[in-house]
């Protein structure tokens, strides 16, 4: 917004030496100065306004903000005295809740007219708004001056009754300043008569009722529209106007009539005859008073303000304040602030802005360790896990607790799945809800298939879900037995969702990626875990999911020796039965038991004051052999080993079936009672480790490279 200090002085009494002081005040109020134009007789600021403060998009709004901070006296503008409400030949009807208040004022004029007042041309000139004709120029002026957009119609071009409604499918309007008519999106809030659209409410007028120099009878509209409706309309039309910028940030119900009366005053100065105003209000412009505790405010900002100081600060911004008790104030929010004031902390901010943040105490608040709440609920932990998944590109999905016989037939592509029973739904035969699901894999594969059909090959999804399995047979128990219900978190990843690299531009997801993902999730819960990779992984704790995973590419997830989940690549035969052609999806499932497990004890280990010597050693490892097995053997072979990490993994080309894995072994001199280890001793230790590893794993094909 371009703001002239000469024009601003019409609405608030500014000090004589004003420019430099105002720059500091604007910045402190959150109104960023983008540019300053200093002229011989005026200074013009280009201001970046607060996004949620529509009331600041006017001179009177800026004046009110300065008054709240400085107490400089406000100046009242002249308006037309109140006229009898209602005009006999003027009616309108509101057919949409998005129109919260609406008024029409009727004016007549002879052909000979005077020029618009100088203040109008001066303000529009600074703003960069072109002069068109008297009614339009005065309407534009009032919108910039008071923040209340007004619009004018040629009364003689209106046929029948005015209505405010939502547009229908296929309706067309010729907007002002556009070359041709255009079709409006259905549901657009419009102003119409019996035959045509006259304006897009809160955005722009139409050619059908445009006021021209020849117009002698006009209607002046001053209204309040629902912000979301105007924002959607502006976005759909790709059109942003001064009016839409104001309304989509929340208008002022208390300014609808004063805006009309201000326009009426200026039009009367231009020899227009004012005949009265017709108004309807559908929604109240006020909100319930808010209770404000002075002691809580002082605790929040670290101050010692009195109730009188708080009252004075809020009154300056237009808030009404009533002291109901010694510590409690009842605050009435003015109509121009109902859109951005919602709770007590918003009022705290207003007090701080009135006093200036520079006057607040500059100290850290006292905090006792006993005041810190260390209790974390399951909901908190779920939120942390979801945050970690979203950070890794996952989307949450929601699936049903049932599936059809058709999905079971696809799952039966693996012979072992038919051994697992389902709970049938009475009356659900041959429907999509015939069976309660006993596995999440079916929905995961359907998700991959649906995305593959629309050429979205890279998929990452998760869901908090439940599976159901029959309880012990009724023959064994002698009666009905409730089903076994399991709560879990499942993840599915397909395509190149693992992420591409320069060296590997087509890096498909694999079980190693899923292991890393599980590691990230359990680290959020402060849980240490182990992986147990066997062809029978999950058969005891996750028998169904285990059946559906690749026998050579699956592993158990263990925490404190307890199996809490399973992950791996979905069985190729199963993937094929679901019609998936371009992906080898990986799947993981975690039990809700992870929320009940205690994190392992964390202890601080004093780091060594000397740099630990290390050596690197590389082994060929066939597919299926875990690095953890080699690491455990290295640690067993030498008591002087401090740490073993995997430094590099290189997948060897055919005909080799495996990888070259490089391990970095750090040695601790203190374990030998020394402060350093000689090169010869390191070589000797490395030789012992190499021979020991090969001796243990030689039958599996391990050798040193």
C-alpha positions in Angstrom: 0.0 0.0 0.0 1.2 3.5 -0.9 0.7 5.9 2.0 1.0 9.7 1.8 1.8 11.4 5.1 0.0 14.6 3.9 -3.2 12.5 3.3 -2.7 10.5 6.6 -2.6 13.8 8.5 -6.3 14.2 7.5 -7.2 11.2 9.8 -4.7 11.6 12.7 -2.8 14.5 14.2 0.9 13.8 13.2 3.9 15.5 14.9 5.7 18.1 12.9 9.0 16.1 12.7 7.2 13.0 11.6 8.9 11.0 8.9 11.8 9.4 10.8 9.7 8.7 13.9 7.0 7.1 11.8 9.5 4.8 10.1 10.4 3.3 13.5 6.8 3.1 14.7 5.7 1.3 11.5 8.4 -1.3 11.8 7.6 -1.8 15.4 4.0 -2.4 14.6 4.8 -5.0 12.0 4.2 -2.8 9.0 7.3 -3.3 6.9 8.5 -0.3 4.9 9.5 -1.4 1.4 10.2 2.0 0.0 10.3 5.7 1.0 9.7 8.5 -1.5 10.7 11.9 -0.1 9.3 14.9 -2.0 9.6 18.6 -1.2 6.1 18.8 0.4 5.3 15.1 1.1 6.6 11.7 2.0 5.1 8.5 0.6 5.7 5.1 2.2 5.2 1.8 0.4 4.1 -0.5 3.1 4.0 -4.4 3.3 0.8 -5.0 5.3 0.1 -7.8 7.7 -1.6 -10.7 5.8 -4.4 -11.3 8.4 -5.2 -7.6 8.9 -7.7 -6.4 6.3 -8.5 -3.3 8.4 -5.0 -2.0 7.8 -5.7 -1.6 4.0 -6.9 1.9 4.5 -5.8 5.3 5.8 -8.3 5.2 8.7 -7.1 1.7 9.6 -3.4 2.9 9.7 -4.5 6.0 11.7 -6.2 3.8 14.3 -3.1 1.6 14.5 -0.9 4.6 15.1 -3.3 6.0 17.7 -3.2 2.8 19.6 0.6 3.1 19.8 1.2 6.8 20.2 -2.2 8.2 21.5 -2.0 10.9 18.8 -5.6 12.3 18.4 -7.7 10.8 15.6 -9.6 13.2 13.3 -13.2 12.5 12.4 -14.2 12.6 8.7 -17.5 14.3 7.6 -20.4 12.0 6.7 -24.0 12.6 5.6 -26.4 12.8 8.6 -28.6 9.7 9.0 -31.3 9.4 6.4 -34.6 7.5 6.8 -33.8 3.8 6.3 -35.7 2.5 3.3 -36.5 3.8 -0.2 -40.0 3.1 -1.5 -39.0 2.0 -5.0 -35.9 0.1 -4.0 -35.8 -3.6 -2.9 -33.3 -6.4 -2.9 -33.1 -10.0 -1.6 -30.3 -12.0 -0.1 -30.2 -15.7 -1.1 -26.8 -16.7 0.2 -25.3 -16.8 3.7 -22.0 -15.6 2.2 -23.6 -12.1 2.1 -23.4 -11.1 5.8 -24.6 -7.5 5.4 -25.9 -5.5 2.5 -27.0 -1.9 1.8 -28.1 0.1 -1.2 -28.3 3.9 -1.4 -30.1 5.8 -4.1 -28.8 9.0 -5.8 -30.0 11.3 -8.6 -28.2 14.0 -10.4 -28.7 16.5 -13.2 -26.5 16.4 -16.3 -24.3 19.3 -15.2 -21.9 18.3 -12.4 -19.1 19.8 -10.5 -15.6 18.3 -10.2 -14.8 15.7 -7.6 -13.3 17.2 -4.4 -9.5 17.7 -4.4 -8.9 15.2 -1.6 -10.4 12.5 -3.9 -8.1 13.2 -6.8 -5.1 13.6 -4.5 -5.6 10.3 -2.7 -6.3 8.3 -6.0 -3.3 9.9 -7.6 -1.0 8.7 -4.8 -2.6 5.2 -4.9 -2.2 5.0 -8.7 -5.9 4.6 -9.3 -7.2 6.1 -12.6 -10.0 8.7 -12.6 -13.1 7.5 -14.4 -16.2 9.5 -13.3 -17.7 11.0 -10.2 -19.5 8.1 -8.6 -16.8 5.5 -9.4 -14.0 7.9 -8.2 -15.8 8.6 -5.0 -16.4 4.9 -4.5 -12.7 4.1 -5.0 -11.8 6.9 -2.6 -14.0 5.6 0.2 -12.6 2.1 -0.1 -9.0 3.3 0.2 -9.9 5.9 2.9 -12.1 3.8 5.2 -11.4 0.3 4.1 -15.0 -0.2 3.2 -15.3 -1.1 -0.5 -18.3 0.4 -2.2 -19.6 -0.2 -5.7 -22.0 1.8 -7.9 -24.6 0.7 -10.4 -26.5 2.6 -13.1 -30.1 2.4 -11.8 -31.6 2.7 -15.2 -29.8 -0.4 -16.4 -31.3 -2.6 -13.7 -34.3 -4.7 -14.6 -36.4 -5.9 -11.8 -35.3 -6.8 -8.2 -31.7 -7.0 -7.1 -30.7 -10.4 -5.7 -27.5 -11.6 -4.0 -27.1 -15.3 -4.8 -24.6 -18.0 -6.0 -24.1 -18.4 -9.7 -25.5 -21.4 -11.6 -23.6 -23.8 -13.9 -22.9 -22.2 -17.2 -23.8 -18.6 -16.3 -21.8 -15.9 -18.2 -20.8 -12.4 -17.2 -18.9 -9.6 -18.9 -16.5 -8.3 -16.2 -15.3 -4.7 -16.2 -12.0 -4.1 -18.1 -12.3 -7.5 -19.8 -12.5 -7.8 -23.6 -15.3 -10.5 -23.7 -17.9 -12.2 -21.5 -16.7 -15.3 -19.6 -18.3 -18.3 -18.0 -18.4 -18.2 -14.2 -17.6 -21.1 -11.9 -20.7 -22.5 -10.3 -21.2 -21.2 -6.8 -19.7 -17.8 -7.4 -21.4 -15.1 -5.3 -23.0 -12.6 -7.7 -25.3 -9.6 -7.7 -28.1 -10.0 -10.3 -31.3 -8.5 -11.5 -34.1 -10.5 -13.1 -32.2 -10.9 -16.4 -28.4 -10.6 -16.0 -25.4 -10.5 -13.7 -24.5 -7.1 -12.5 -21.4 -7.8 -10.4 -19.2 -10.4 -8.9 -19.8 -9.8 -5.2 -16.8 -8.4 -3.4 -14.5 -8.6 -6.5 -15.5 -6.6 -9.5 -18.5 -5.1 -11.3 -19.9 -6.0 -14.8 -20.5 -4.0 -18.0 -24.2 -4.7 -17.7 -24.7 -2.0 -15.0 -21.6 0.1 -15.5 -21.9 3.8 -14.4 -20.9 6.2 -17.2 -20.8 10.0 -17.6 -24.3 9.9 -18.9 -25.7 8.1 -15.8 -28.2 10.3 -13.8 -29.5 7.7 -11.3 -27.3 5.4 -9.4 -27.3 2.8 -6.6 -24.4 2.7 -4.2 -23.7 -0.7 -2.7 -21.9 -1.0 0.7 -21.8 -4.6 2.0 -19.9 -7.3 3.9 -19.1 -10.7 2.4 -17.8 -13.9 3.9 -14.0 -13.9 3.4 -13.5 -17.5 2.3 -16.2 -17.1 -0.4 -14.4 -14.0 -1.8 -11.0 -15.7 -1.6 -12.2 -18.7 -3.6 -13.9 -16.5 -6.2 -10.9 -14.4 -6.7 -8.6 -17.4 -7.1 -11.0 -19.2 -9.5 -11.3 -16.0 -11.7 -7.6 -15.3 -11.4 -8.5 -11.7 -10.5 -7.4 -9.7 -7.5 -8.9 -6.2 -6.9 -8.7 -3.7 -4.1 -12.1 -4.8 -2.9 -11.2 -8.6 -3.0 -8.0 -8.0 -1.1 -10.1 -6.3 1.7 -13.0 -8.7 1.8 -10.9 -11.9 1.7 -9.1 -10.8 4.9 -12.4 -10.0 6.7 -14.5 -6.9 6.3 -15.9 -4.6 9.0 -19.6 -5.0 9.7 -19.5 -1.7 11.7 -18.3 0.2 8.6 -21.0 -0.9 6.1 -23.4 2.1 6.9 -20.6 4.6 7.7 -19.0 3.8 4.4 -22.2 4.5 2.6 -22.8 7.7 4.5 -19.3 8.9 3.7 -19.8 8.3 0.0 -23.2 10.1 0.2 -21.5 13.1 1.7 -19.0 13.3 -1.1 -21.6 12.7 -3.8 -23.7 15.5 -2.4 -20.8 17.8 -2.7 -20.8 16.9 -6.4 -24.5 17.9 -6.7 -26.0 14.3 -6.4 -29.2 14.1 -4.4 -29.3 11.5 -1.7 -32.7 9.8 -1.3 -32.0 7.2 1.5 -30.5 3.8 2.2 -31.9 0.3 2.4 -30.0 -2.1 4.6 -30.2 -5.8 5.7 -27.8 -7.5 8.2 -27.8 -11.3 8.2 -24.8 -12.0 10.5 -23.8 -10.1 13.6 -20.6 -8.1 13.4 -19.7 -8.5 17.0 -18.3 -11.4 19.0 -18.8 -12.4 22.6 -16.7 -10.4 25.1 -13.4 -12.1 26.1 -12.2 -12.4 29.6 -8.6 -11.3 30.2 -6.6 -12.0 33.4 -4.1 -9.3 34.2 -1.9 -11.6 36.3 -1.8 -14.2 33.5 -0.8 -11.5 31.0 2.0 -10.3 33.3 3.2 -13.9 33.8 3.2 -14.4 30.0 5.2 -11.3 29.1 7.2 -11.0 32.3 5.8 -7.6 33.2 4.0 -6.0 36.2 1.3 -4.0 34.4 -1.8 -2.7 36.3 -5.3 -3.2 35.1 -5.4 0.5 34.2 -2.4 0.2 32.0 -3.8 -2.8 30.2 -7.2 -1.0 29.7 -5.5 2.1 28.3 -3.4 0.0 25.9 -6.4 -1.9 24.5 -8.7 1.2 24.3 -6.1 2.8 22.0 -6.7 0.1 19.4 -10.5 0.4 19.7 -11.2 -2.4 22.2 -13.8 -1.9 24.8 -12.7 -2.9 28.3 -14.7 -3.3 31.5 -13.1 -4.3 34.8 -15.3 -7.0 36.4 -12.9 -8.0 39.2 -9.6 -6.8 40.5 -7.6 -9.1 38.2 -10.2 -9.8 35.4 -11.1 -7.6 32.5 -14.0 -8.1 30.1 -12.8 -7.1 26.6 -15.1 -6.3 23.7 -13.5 -6.8 20.3 -14.2 -4.1 17.8 -16.0 -5.1 14.6 -12.9 -4.5 12.5 -10.8 -7.0 14.5 -13.2 -10.0 14.8 -11.4 -11.9 12.1 -7.9 -12.0 13.8 -8.7 -11.9 17.5 -9.7 -15.3 18.8 -8.1 -16.0 22.2 -6.3 -14.4 25.1 -2.8 -14.6 23.6 -4.1 -12.3 20.8 -5.0 -9.7 23.3 -1.5 -10.1 24.9 0.0 -9.3 21.6 -2.1 -6.1 21.3 -0.9 -4.9 24.7 2.7 -5.6 23.7 2.3 -3.7 20.5 0.7 -0.7 22.3 3.6 -0.6 24.8 6.3 -1.5 22.3 8.2 -4.7 22.5 11.3 -2.7 23.4 9.8 -1.8 26.8 9.3 -5.5 27.8 11.7 -7.1 30.2 14.7 -8.7 28.5 15.3 -11.8 30.6 14.7 -15.5 30.4 11.8 -16.7 32.6 12.6 -18.9 35.5 12.0 -22.6 35.1 12.1 -25.3 37.7 13.0 -28.8 36.5 10.0 -30.0 38.5 7.7 -28.0 36.2 8.8 -29.9 33.1 6.2 -32.5 32.0 8.1 -35.6 31.0 5.0 -37.7 30.5 4.4 -38.6 26.9 1.1 -40.1 25.8 0.5 -42.6 23.1 -1.1 -39.8 21.0 2.1 -37.8 21.3 4.2 -40.7 20.2 1.8 -41.4 17.2 2.2 -37.7 16.2 6.0 -38.0 16.4 6.0 -41.2 14.2 3.7 -39.5 11.7 6.0 -36.5 11.6 9.0 -38.8 10.8 7.0 -40.5 8.0 5.8 -37.3 6.5 9.4 -36.0 6.6 10.4 -39.1 4.5 7.7 -38.4 1.9 4.9 -40.6 3.2 1.2 -40.0 2.8 -1.4 -41.2 5.3 -4.2 -43.4 3.8 -7.4 -44.7 5.2 -8.7 -48.2 4.2 -11.7 -50.2 5.2 -11.7 -53.0 7.8 -13.2 -55.4 5.2 -12.5 -56.8 1.8 -14.2 -58.9 -0.8 -13.8 -62.6 -1.8 -12.1 -61.4 -4.9 -9.2 -59.9 -2.9 -8.9 -63.2 -1.0 -8.6 -65.1 -4.3 -5.7 -62.8 -5.3 -4.0 -63.5 -1.9 -4.5 -67.2 -2.4 -1.9 -67.0 -5.2 0.4 -68.0 -2.4 -0.7 -71.5 -1.2 0.2 -70.8 2.4 -2.4 -68.0 2.7 -5.4 -70.3 2.5 -4.4 -71.8 5.8 -5.3 -68.6 7.6 -9.0 -68.2 8.4 -11.2 -65.1 8.1 -14.2 -63.8 10.0 -17.2 -63.7 7.7 -19.7 -60.8 7.8 -23.3 -62.0 8.0 -25.2 -60.9 4.9 -22.0 -59.8 3.2 -21.5 -62.6 0.7 -20.3 -61.5 -2.7 -20.0 -57.9 -1.5 -17.0 -55.6 -0.9 -17.4 -56.2 2.8 -17.7 -60.0 2.8 -14.8 -60.6 5.1 -13.1 -58.8 8.0 -9.5 -58.3 6.9 -6.9 -60.5 8.5 -4.0 -58.7 6.8 -3.2 -55.2 5.6 -1.2 -56.4 2.6 -4.3 -56.6 0.3 -5.1 -52.9 0.7 -1.4 -52.0 0.3 -1.2 -53.8 -3.0 -4.5 -52.3 -4.2 -3.0 -48.9 -3.4 0.2 -49.6 -5.5 -2.0 -50.9 -8.3 -4.3 -47.9 -8.4 -1.4 -45.6 -8.5 0.4 -47.6 -11.2 -2.7 -47.4 -13.4 -2.4 -43.6 -13.4 1.4 -43.8 -14.0 2.3 -42.8 -10.4 5.0 -45.4 -9.8 6.6 -43.9 -6.8 4.4 -44.6 -3.8 4.9 -44.1 0.0 1.9 -44.7 2.2 1.1 -45.6 5.8 -1.9 -46.3 7.9 -2.9 -46.9 11.5 -5.0 -50.0 11.1 -6.5 -53.1 12.7 -6.7 -56.7 11.6 -9.1 -59.4 12.8 -8.7 -63.1 13.1 -11.0 -65.8 14.5 -10.4 -66.7 18.1 -10.1 -70.2 19.4 -12.7 -72.5 17.7 -16.1 -72.7 19.3 -15.9 -76.5 19.5 -12.9 -76.1 21.8 -14.4 -73.3 23.9 -18.0 -74.5 23.9 -19.5 -71.2 22.7 -18.9 -67.9 20.9 -15.4 -66.5 21.1 -14.6 -62.9 20.3 -12.1 -62.3 17.4 -8.5 -61.5 17.9 -8.0 -57.8 17.1 -4.5 -56.5 16.4 -3.7 -52.8 16.1 -0.7 -51.9 14.0 1.1 -49.4 11.8 1.7 -50.6 8.2 3.9 -49.0 5.5 4.2 -49.7 1.8 6.8 -48.3 -0.6 6.9 -48.9 -4.3 8.8 -47.8 -7.4 11.8 -45.5 -7.1 10.5 -44.0 -3.9 13.8 -44.7 -2.2 15.2 -41.7 -4.0 17.5 -41.4 -7.0 21.2 -40.6 -6.9 23.7 -39.5 -9.6 25.5 -42.8 -9.4 22.2 -44.8 -9.4 19.5 -42.9 -11.2 17.0 -45.9 -11.1 17.3 -46.9 -7.5 14.3 -49.1 -6.7 13.1 -49.6 -3.2 14.5 -52.7 -1.4 14.4 -54.3 2.1 17.5 -52.3 3.1 15.6 -49.1 2.6 12.8 -50.5 4.8 15.3 -51.4 7.5 16.6 -47.8 7.5 13.0 -46.5 7.7 12.3 -48.8 10.7 15.4 -47.5 12.3 14.3 -43.9 11.9 10.8 -44.7 13.4 12.2 -46.6 16.4 14.8 -43.9 17.1 11.9 -41.5 17.5 10.7 -43.7 20.3 14.2 -44.0 21.7 14.1 -47.8 21.2 17.2 -49.9 20.2 16.3 -52.7 17.9 17.8 -55.8 16.2 17.0 -57.4 12.9 16.6 -61.2 12.6 16.7 -62.3 8.9 15.6 -65.9 8.3 13.4 -67.6 5.8 11.0 -68.3 8.7 10.9 -64.7 9.9 7.6 -63.7 11.4 6.0 -67.2 11.3 5.2 -67.2 15.0 4.3 -63.5 15.7 3.2 -62.4 12.1 2.2 -65.6 10.4 0.0 -64.1 7.8 2.2 -61.2 6.8 5.2 -63.6 6.8 3.4 -65.8 4.3 3.0 -62.9 1.9 6.6 -61.7 2.0 9.5 -62.9 -0.1 11.1 -65.8 1.9 14.6 -64.6 1.3 14.0 -60.9 1.7 12.2 -60.5 5.0 13.2 -60.0 8.6 11.8 -59.7 12.1 12.1 -56.4 14.1 13.2 -57.1 17.7 13.2 -54.7 20.6 14.6 -56.1 23.9 14.4 -59.5 22.4 10.7 -59.2 21.6 9.4 -59.4 18.1 7.4 -56.1 17.5 7.2 -56.1 13.7 8.2 -57.5 10.4 9.4 -56.0 7.1 10.5 -57.2 3.6 9.7 -57.4 -0.1 6.3 -58.6 -1.0 6.2 -62.0 -2.7 6.6 -61.6 -6.5 3.8 -64.1 -7.2 1.5 -62.1 -5.0 2.5 -58.8 -6.7 1.7 -60.4 -10.1 -1.7 -61.6 -8.9 -2.7 -58.0 -8.2 -1.6 -57.0 -11.7 1.3 -54.9 -10.7 3.9 -54.9 -13.5 6.4 -52.1 -12.8 7.2 -52.3 -9.2 8.5 -54.7 -6.5 6.9 -53.2 -3.4 8.2 -53.5 0.1 6.0 -53.7 3.2 6.5 -53.2 6.9 4.3 -53.7 9.9 4.8 -52.5 13.5 2.7 -53.6 16.5 1.2 -51.0 18.8 3.3 -52.8 21.5 6.1 -50.4 20.6 4.3 -47.7 22.6 4.5 -49.8 25.8 8.1 -50.7 25.6 10.6 -48.9 27.8 13.5 -47.2 26.1 16.8 -48.6 26.8 19.0 -47.0 29.5 21.0 -44.1 28.1 24.4 -43.6 29.7 27.0 -40.9 28.9 30.4 -42.3 27.8 33.3 -40.0 28.2 35.0 -39.7 24.8 38.7 -40.6 24.6 41.1 -37.7 24.9 43.3 -39.2 22.2 42.3 -40.1 18.6 41.5 -43.8 18.3 43.5 -45.6 15.7 41.5 -47.5 13.1 42.0 -49.8 10.1 39.7 -50.7 7.3 39.1 -54.3 6.1 37.0 -55.5 3.2 35.2 -58.9 2.9 33.2 -60.4 0.1 29.7 -61.2 1.6 27.2 -63.4 -0.3 23.6 -62.3 -0.5 21.7 -63.2 2.7 24.6 -62.9 5.1 24.1 -59.9 7.5 26.8 -57.4 8.3 25.8 -57.7 11.9 27.1 -61.2 12.0 30.6 -60.1 10.8 30.6 -57.2 13.3 29.8 -59.5 16.2 32.6 -61.9 15.2 35.1 -59.0 14.9 34.2 -57.8 18.4 34.6 -61.3 19.8 38.0 -61.9 18.2 39.7 -58.9 19.7 39.1 -57.3 23.1 40.9 -54.2 22.0 38.2 -53.3 19.4 36.3 -50.2 20.5 33.8 -49.9 17.6 33.1 -51.5 14.2 31.0 -49.7 11.6 30.1 -50.4 7.9 32.1 -48.0 5.9 31.1 -48.9 2.3 28.9 -51.5 0.5 29.6 -52.2 -3.2 27.3 -54.5 -5.1 29.5 -56.6 -7.3 28.5 -57.2 -11.0 27.7 -60.7 -12.4 28.7 -63.4 -12.1 29.4 -62.6 -8.4 26.3 -62.8 -6.2 27.0 -60.6 -3.3 28.7 -57.4 -2.2 32.1 -56.1 -1.1 31.6 -54.7 2.4 34.2 -52.5 4.0 34.3 -52.4 7.8 36.1 -49.7 9.8 37.5 -51.1 13.0 38.5 -48.6 15.8 40.9 -49.8 18.5 41.1 -48.7 22.1 44.7 -48.4 23.5 43.4 -48.2 27.0 42.2 -51.8 26.8 45.8 -52.8 26.5 47.0 -50.5 29.2 48.7 -48.3 26.7 48.2 -44.7 25.5 48.9 -45.6 21.9 49.1 -48.7 19.6 52.1 -49.3 17.3 51.6 -49.9 13.6 52.9 -53.5 14.0 50.4 -54.3 16.8 47.6 -52.9 14.6 48.7 -55.1 11.7 48.8 -58.1 14.0 45.3 -57.4 15.4 44.0 -57.0 11.8 45.5 -60.3 10.8 43.9 -62.1 13.7 40.5 -60.6 12.8 40.8 -61.5 9.1 41.8 -65.1 9.8 39.1 -65.5 12.4 36.3 -64.1 10.3 37.2 -66.3 7.3 37.5 -69.4 9.5 33.9 -68.9 10.8 32.3 -67.8 7.5 34.3 -69.7 4.9 31.6 -72.2 4.3 29.3 -69.4 3.4 31.7 -68.0 0.8 33.2 -65.1 2.8 36.8 -64.1 1.8 38.9 -61.0 2.2 39.3 -58.7 -0.8 
